[in-house]
């Protein structure tokens, strides 16, 4: 593990990007890759669409580390276990964290393959990576207003449609019922998924600046006649990857 950790540290990146389901196509021409298996602390992803490796890349001359894949609470891991990679990225010098996910749309203005920038969240998982530690954390700026403006301005400049909204995190792995979707809409959520929020809480506790994005993979139950499947999530993520790659290329040099 020591050599692998040093490899990440020597890359001297300040920005890391965690990729959600089906978004591996965002990674292009990595300089080096380090498998999660090199780190005994990091659980290996078992869900299709999560490659399980760190990729060291340059985007518009900016060094970044991509975390290709994550593990989830629904796989049986604790909130502490699903956020190991965030603590490791902080340990190797990462100061800004971009988290992405594939999500279902609750807002009926959203369409599959659209992107939503997260401006707040609802933690409905019933857990937190801070459990067991006497640390009270202010989440009033969980998603950096500064980074939101940078990404929003860049999206407008290059013509990428970028919604903004509230992300609801649930434990899964089952998709929501139509009644649950109506409840979440009434609570003010625009998209729903099964990840991201524990990572954001952990990153904020480590004083990292955070931006979050949901790739809209499908319309939530009751909003479409299409049957929900993970295969469709992966297919949509691959289609949307190009827009997000363009957004990163435009934004990262200015962060």
Secondary structure by P-SEA (a helix, b strand, c coil): caaaaaaaaaccccbbbbbccccccccccccccccccccccbbbbcccccccbbbbbbcccbbbbbccccccccccccccccaaaaaaaaaacccbbbbbbbbbbcccccccccccccccccccccccccccccccccccccccaaaaaaaaaaaaaaccccccbbbbbccccccccaaaaaaaaaacccccccccaaaaaaaaaabbbbbbbbcccccccccccccccaaaaaaaaaaaaaaaaaaaaaccccc
